[in-house]
Amino acid sequence: MSDAQKAFIQMITNRLGRPMPASPPVHPYKGAPDFWRTHALALEDKIALFRDNWQKAGGHFCRFATMREAKQFIVEKAAELKARQFLLQNQPELLALGLSESLPDSTFTVWHPANRDVLLAQAAQADIGIALVDCGVAHTGTVVVTSSENSGRSVSLLPAVFIAILPAERLRTRLGEALAAYNGRELADFPAGIHFISGPSRSADIENDLTIGVHGPGVVFVLLVG
């Protein structure tokens, strides 16, 4: 500890009326307790908890048996919202849906590593962004998406509406389960970003006025498939 650090801590202890600690406090526990590390819910319980927490945060939730049903929802929602510009992650499961064939009057942009400036401009004009998310967390009502050259964070950040497709088998009970997937990875194997989305974008000023959709989509859907 440097002299400046010691002086800073001494100032705090003096104001608190306590003696200067002679040694660091003991930390008998590190991270989550054992009972929480082993806590797990059955699938239907996870789905119900995720749905409730996601909706409490202002998100919309729908469940479908197949990707075909999820596609039909997207097509109908696009017509309802009069959406014409779509931004998709470069994921085989999304491309296989054939959304452009069902919405021939719309423009579809698939994220790719080339022409980043052009992509960002298109993303800012997109009505709907769509991504197959990495996982969902029941206890926090959160979806987790990672970014890379072929999966830009702008897909979930810039469009006015974001649709997250979540396969049921990717739903986790605890946030720690989602983070455990990255334990022990080499730095080169990490994604460019790991993003946690819990409902629409929310911003509040010093007067506690809440505004939706300023720093991200104002409307977010999770389509749970399975």
C-alpha positions as a Markdown table, in Angstrom:
| # | Residue | x | y | z |
|---|---|---|---|---|
| 1 | Met | 0.0 | 0.0 | 0.0 |
| 2 | Ser | 1.4 | 3.4 | -1.0 |
| 3 | Asp | 1.7 | 6.3 | 1.4 |
| 4 | Ala | -1.1 | 8.1 | -0.4 |
| 5 | Gln | -3.4 | 5.1 | 0.0 |
| 6 | Lys | -2.5 | 4.8 | 3.7 |
| 7 | Ala | -3.2 | 8.5 | 4.2 |
| 8 | Phe | -6.6 | 8.2 | 2.5 |
| 9 | Ile | -7.6 | 5.2 | 4.6 |
| 10 | Gln | -6.3 | 7.0 | 7.8 |
| 11 | Met | -8.5 | 10.0 | 6.9 |
| 12 | Ile | -11.6 | 7.8 | 6.6 |
| 13 | Thr | -10.9 | 5.9 | 9.8 |
| 14 | Asn | -10.4 | 9.2 | 11.7 |
| 15 | Arg | -13.7 | 10.6 | 10.5 |
| 16 | Leu | -15.4 | 7.3 | 11.5 |
| 17 | Gly | -13.8 | 7.4 | 14.9 |
| 18 | Arg | -12.2 | 4.0 | 14.3 |
| 19 | Pro | -8.6 | 2.8 | 14.7 |
| 20 | Met | -6.5 | 2.2 | 11.6 |
| 21 | Pro | -6.9 | -1.5 | 10.5 |
| 22 | Ala | -3.6 | -3.4 | 11.0 |
| 23 | Ser | -4.5 | -6.1 | 8.4 |
| 24 | Pro | -7.0 | -6.7 | 5.7 |
| 25 | Pro | -10.4 | -8.0 | 6.9 |
| 26 | Val | -11.0 | -11.8 | 6.5 |
| 27 | His | -13.1 | -12.8 | 3.6 |
| 28 | Pro | -14.3 | -16.4 | 4.4 |
| 29 | Tyr | -16.5 | -16.6 | 1.3 |
| 30 | Lys | -15.7 | -15.9 | -2.3 |
| 31 | Gly | -18.5 | -15.5 | -4.9 |
| 32 | Ala | -21.9 | -17.1 | -4.5 |
| 33 | Pro | -22.6 | -19.5 | -1.6 |
| 34 | Asp | -22.7 | -23.2 | -2.3 |
| 35 | Phe | -26.5 | -23.4 | -2.0 |
| 36 | Trp | -26.9 | -20.8 | -4.8 |
| 37 | Arg | -24.4 | -22.5 | -7.0 |
| 38 | Thr | -26.4 | -25.6 | -7.0 |
| 39 | His | -29.8 | -24.0 | -7.3 |
| 40 | Ala | -31.6 | -25.1 | -10.4 |
| 41 | Leu | -35.2 | -25.1 | -11.6 |
| 42 | Ala | -37.2 | -27.4 | -13.8 |
| 43 | Leu | -37.7 | -26.2 | -17.4 |
| 44 | Glu | -41.3 | -25.1 | -17.0 |
| 45 | Asp | -40.5 | -23.3 | -13.8 |
| 46 | Lys | -37.6 | -21.5 | -15.5 |
| 47 | Ile | -39.8 | -20.4 | -18.3 |
| 48 | Ala | -42.5 | -19.1 | -15.9 |
| 49 | Leu | -40.0 | -17.2 | -13.8 |
| 50 | Phe | -38.2 | -15.8 | -16.9 |
| 51 | Arg | -41.6 | -14.7 | -18.4 |
| 52 | Asp | -42.7 | -12.9 | -15.2 |
| 53 | Asn | -39.4 | -11.1 | -14.7 |
| 54 | Trp | -39.0 | -10.1 | -18.3 |
| 55 | Gln | -42.6 | -8.7 | -18.4 |
| 56 | Lys | -42.1 | -6.8 | -15.1 |
| 57 | Ala | -39.2 | -5.1 | -16.8 |
| 58 | Gly | -41.5 | -4.0 | -19.7 |
| 59 | Gly | -40.6 | -6.7 | -22.2 |
| 60 | His | -43.1 | -8.7 | -24.3 |
| 61 | Phe | -43.0 | -12.5 | -24.2 |
| 62 | Cys | -44.4 | -15.1 | -26.5 |
| 63 | Arg | -43.9 | -18.9 | -26.6 |
| 64 | Phe | -44.0 | -21.0 | -29.7 |
| 65 | Ala | -43.5 | -24.7 | -30.3 |
| 66 | Thr | -41.4 | -24.3 | -33.5 |
| 67 | Met | -39.3 | -21.8 | -35.3 |
| 68 | Arg | -42.0 | -21.8 | -38.1 |
| 69 | Glu | -44.5 | -20.4 | -35.6 |
| 70 | Ala | -42.0 | -17.8 | -34.4 |
| 71 | Lys | -41.5 | -16.8 | -38.0 |
| 72 | Gln | -45.2 | -16.3 | -38.5 |
| 73 | Phe | -45.4 | -14.1 | -35.5 |
| 74 | Ile | -42.6 | -11.9 | -36.9 |
| 75 | Val | -44.3 | -11.6 | -40.2 |
| 76 | Glu | -47.6 | -10.6 | -38.5 |
| 77 | Lys | -45.9 | -8.2 | -36.1 |
| 78 | Ala | -44.0 | -6.6 | -39.0 |
| 79 | Ala | -47.3 | -5.9 | -40.8 |
| 80 | Glu | -48.9 | -4.6 | -37.6 |
| 81 | Leu | -46.0 | -2.2 | -37.0 |
| 82 | Lys | -45.7 | -1.3 | -40.7 |
| 83 | Ala | -42.0 | -2.3 | -40.5 |
| 84 | Arg | -40.0 | -2.2 | -43.7 |
| 85 | Gln | -36.4 | -2.3 | -42.8 |
| 86 | Phe | -34.9 | -5.3 | -40.9 |
| 87 | Leu | -31.5 | -6.0 | -39.5 |
| 88 | Leu | -30.5 | -9.7 | -38.8 |
| 89 | Gln | -27.6 | -11.3 | -37.1 |
| 90 | Asn | -25.6 | -13.5 | -39.5 |
| 91 | Gln | -26.9 | -16.8 | -38.0 |
| 92 | Pro | -27.9 | -19.9 | -40.0 |
| 93 | Glu | -31.0 | -20.4 | -38.0 |
| 94 | Leu | -32.3 | -16.9 | -38.8 |
| 95 | Leu | -31.4 | -17.0 | -42.4 |
| 96 | Ala | -33.1 | -20.4 | -42.7 |
| 97 | Leu | -36.4 | -18.8 | -41.7 |
| 98 | Gly | -36.8 | -17.2 | -45.1 |
| 99 | Leu | -38.2 | -13.9 | -43.8 |
| 100 | Ser | -37.4 | -12.0 | -46.9 |
| 101 | Glu | -39.5 | -14.3 | -48.9 |
| 102 | Ser | -42.5 | -13.8 | -46.7 |
| 103 | Leu | -42.0 | -10.0 | -46.6 |
| 104 | Pro | -41.0 | -9.2 | -50.2 |
| 105 | Asp | -41.7 | -5.5 | -49.9 |
| 106 | Ser | -39.2 | -5.1 | -47.0 |
| 107 | Thr | -35.5 | -4.6 | -46.9 |
| 108 | Phe | -33.3 | -7.1 | -45.1 |
| 109 | Thr | -29.7 | -6.5 | -44.0 |
| 110 | Val | -27.6 | -9.2 | -42.6 |
| 111 | Trp | -24.7 | -8.2 | -40.3 |
| 112 | His | -21.3 | -8.9 | -41.8 |
| 113 | Pro | -17.8 | -7.7 | -41.1 |
| 114 | Ala | -17.4 | -5.6 | -44.3 |
| 115 | Asn | -18.4 | -2.0 | -44.8 |
| 116 | Arg | -19.0 | -1.3 | -41.1 |
| 117 | Asp | -19.9 | 2.3 | -41.6 |
| 118 | Val | -22.6 | 1.4 | -44.1 |
| 119 | Leu | -23.9 | -1.2 | -41.8 |
| 120 | Leu | -24.1 | 1.2 | -38.8 |
| 121 | Ala | -26.1 | 3.6 | -40.9 |
| 122 | Gln | -28.5 | 0.9 | -42.0 |
| 123 | Ala | -28.8 | -0.3 | -38.4 |
| 124 | Ala | -29.8 | 3.2 | -37.2 |
| 125 | Gln | -32.6 | 3.2 | -39.8 |
| 126 | Ala | -33.8 | -0.3 | -39.1 |
| 127 | Asp | -37.3 | -0.8 | -37.8 |
| 128 | Ile | -36.7 | -4.2 | -36.3 |
| 129 | Gly | -33.5 | -6.1 | -35.3 |
| 130 | Ile | -33.6 | -9.8 | -34.9 |
| 131 | Ala | -31.2 | -12.2 | -33.2 |
| 132 | Leu | -31.0 | -15.7 | -31.9 |
| 133 | Val | -29.7 | -15.1 | -28.4 |
| 134 | Asp | -27.0 | -17.0 | -26.6 |
| 135 | Cys | -29.1 | -17.7 | -23.5 |
| 136 | Gly | -31.7 | -16.4 | -21.1 |
| 137 | Val | -31.6 | -16.1 | -17.3 |
| 138 | Ala | -34.8 | -16.8 | -15.4 |
| 139 | His | -34.0 | -15.1 | -12.1 |
| 140 | Thr | -33.2 | -11.8 | -13.7 |
| 141 | Gly | -35.4 | -11.9 | -16.8 |
| 142 | Thr | -32.4 | -11.3 | -19.0 |
| 143 | Val | -31.3 | -12.4 | -22.4 |
| 144 | Val | -27.5 | -12.6 | -23.2 |
| 145 | Val | -26.1 | -11.8 | -26.6 |
| 146 | Thr | -22.5 | -11.8 | -27.7 |
| 147 | Ser | -21.0 | -9.7 | -30.4 |
| 148 | Ser | -18.3 | -10.5 | -33.0 |
| 149 | Glu | -17.5 | -9.7 | -36.6 |
| 150 | Asn | -20.5 | -11.7 | -37.7 |
| 151 | Ser | -22.9 | -10.7 | -34.9 |
| 152 | Gly | -22.8 | -7.0 | -34.2 |
| 153 | Arg | -24.2 | -5.4 | -31.1 |
| 154 | Ser | -25.9 | -2.8 | -33.2 |
| 155 | Val | -28.6 | -5.4 | -34.1 |
| 156 | Ser | -29.9 | -5.4 | -30.6 |
| 157 | Leu | -29.0 | -1.7 | -29.8 |
| 158 | Leu | -30.0 | 0.6 | -32.7 |
| 159 | Pro | -33.4 | -0.6 | -34.2 |
| 160 | Ala | -36.6 | 0.8 | -32.7 |
| 161 | Val | -37.8 | -2.8 | -32.0 |
| 162 | Phe | -35.6 | -5.8 | -31.0 |
| 163 | Ile | -36.9 | -9.4 | -31.3 |
| 164 | Ala | -34.8 | -12.0 | -29.4 |
| 165 | Ile | -35.4 | -15.6 | -30.3 |
| 166 | Leu | -34.6 | -17.8 | -27.3 |
| 167 | Pro | -34.6 | -21.6 | -27.7 |
| 168 | Ala | -36.0 | -23.2 | -24.5 |
| 169 | Glu | -32.9 | -25.3 | -24.0 |
| 170 | Arg | -30.8 | -22.2 | -23.7 |
| 171 | Leu | -32.7 | -20.9 | -20.7 |
| 172 | Arg | -30.7 | -20.9 | -17.4 |
| 173 | Thr | -31.8 | -20.5 | -13.8 |
| 174 | Arg | -29.1 | -18.2 | -12.5 |
| 175 | Leu | -26.8 | -15.5 | -14.0 |
| 176 | Gly | -23.8 | -17.5 | -12.8 |
| 177 | Glu | -24.7 | -20.3 | -15.2 |
| 178 | Ala | -24.6 | -17.9 | -18.1 |
| 179 | Leu | -21.2 | -16.5 | -17.0 |
| 180 | Ala | -19.8 | -20.0 | -16.3 |
| 181 | Ala | -19.7 | -20.6 | -20.1 |
| 182 | Tyr | -16.7 | -18.2 | -20.3 |
| 183 | Asn | -14.7 | -19.6 | -17.3 |
| 184 | Gly | -11.2 | -20.7 | -18.3 |
| 185 | Arg | -11.4 | -19.4 | -21.9 |
| 186 | Glu | -8.3 | -17.9 | -23.4 |
| 187 | Leu | -8.5 | -14.2 | -24.1 |
| 188 | Ala | -8.5 | -14.8 | -27.8 |
| 189 | Asp | -11.6 | -17.0 | -27.5 |
| 190 | Phe | -13.7 | -14.4 | -25.8 |
| 191 | Pro | -16.4 | -12.6 | -27.8 |
| 192 | Ala | -15.9 | -8.9 | -28.6 |
| 193 | Gly | -18.7 | -8.2 | -26.1 |
| 194 | Ile | -21.2 | -9.9 | -23.8 |
| 195 | His | -24.4 | -7.9 | -23.5 |
| 196 | Phe | -27.2 | -8.4 | -21.0 |
| 197 | Ile | -30.7 | -7.2 | -22.0 |
| 198 | Ser | -33.5 | -7.0 | -19.4 |
| 199 | Gly | -36.4 | -5.3 | -21.1 |
| 200 | Pro | -36.5 | -2.1 | -23.2 |
| 201 | Ser | -33.9 | 0.7 | -22.8 |
| 202 | Arg | -34.6 | 2.9 | -19.8 |
| 203 | Ser | -33.1 | 6.3 | -18.9 |
| 204 | Ala | -33.9 | 8.5 | -16.0 |
| 205 | Asp | -32.6 | 12.0 | -15.2 |
| 206 | Ile | -31.8 | 13.6 | -11.9 |
| 207 | Glu | -35.5 | 14.4 | -11.3 |
| 208 | Asn | -36.3 | 10.8 | -11.7 |
| 209 | Asp | -38.2 | 11.2 | -15.0 |
| 210 | Leu | -38.2 | 7.8 | -16.8 |
| 211 | Thr | -37.9 | 7.7 | -20.5 |
| 212 | Ile | -38.1 | 4.5 | -22.6 |
| 213 | Gly | -36.1 | 3.8 | -25.8 |
| 214 | Val | -33.4 | 6.6 | -25.6 |
| 215 | His | -30.3 | 4.4 | -25.5 |
| 216 | Gly | -31.7 | 1.3 | -27.1 |
| 217 | Pro | -34.9 | -0.2 | -28.5 |
| 218 | Gly | -38.1 | 1.0 | -26.8 |
| 219 | Val | -39.9 | -2.3 | -27.6 |
| 220 | Val | -38.4 | -5.7 | -27.1 |
| 221 | Phe | -39.8 | -9.2 | -27.6 |
| 222 | Val | -38.6 | -12.6 | -26.5 |
| 223 | Leu | -39.9 | -15.4 | -28.6 |
| 224 | Leu | -39.2 | -18.6 | -26.6 |
| 225 | Val | -39.2 | -21.6 | -28.9 |
| 226 | Gly | -39.7 | -25.0 | -27.4 |
